């Protein structure tokens, strides 16, 4: 069981991560502006779901197995970059299937959740982040290490959901304000596409981590 002092320190570290700009923040902000508060909330759900998956991977040793295969970092980042470019193309297409702002349909909500989930899962830095960050707050003398990792991951996921939902709601209000301006839909789609392209470039520019390199600062949330 996680001690209160450890949990408090963990939450402070998590808050610091949330406040530092990163790909998850960019994803939530851009989808909030493009699709309103509902879009930002959908992105928040997808990111938190991915956090839970990463936690399970770290707790069961899957992450360590993937990290032990040298080409895995490049495979993940190239796949992630291609996916982000595809999202950018979809955003620019007039028939992309996602309605903007208050016109968003339920299918669009589910699609944004899936996009956020997959975008996070194919980020190799996110994979390594959970392998490096969570164990720092585990105390083997307090019981099962995998159980403690899961507990920490659930806390991180719930905190991320709350933070990103608030972030999405704020950016969604900006999106609603833009809806009343001429050419708003084109601007929102273009902004979303540019953010996706920027995230793809960032992914391609990542350096392959060395044994002594800590991926924590590069992750953001």
CORQUIVEN-V212462 format. One record per run of one state. SS is the DSSP state (~ for helix, > for strand, _ for the rest). FROM is the first residue (numbers start at 1). LEN is the number of residues. Records with the same first field share a line. If there is no record, write none. Layout:
SS->FROM-LEN + FROM-LEN
//
This chain:
_->1-3 + 20-3 + 61-1 + 69-3 + 93-8 + 104-2 + 122-2 + 138-2 + 143-2 + 180-4 + 206-10 + 220-2
~->4-16 + 23-38 + 62-7 + 72-21 + 101-3 + 106-16 + 124-14 + 140-3 + 145-35 + 184-22 + 216-4
//
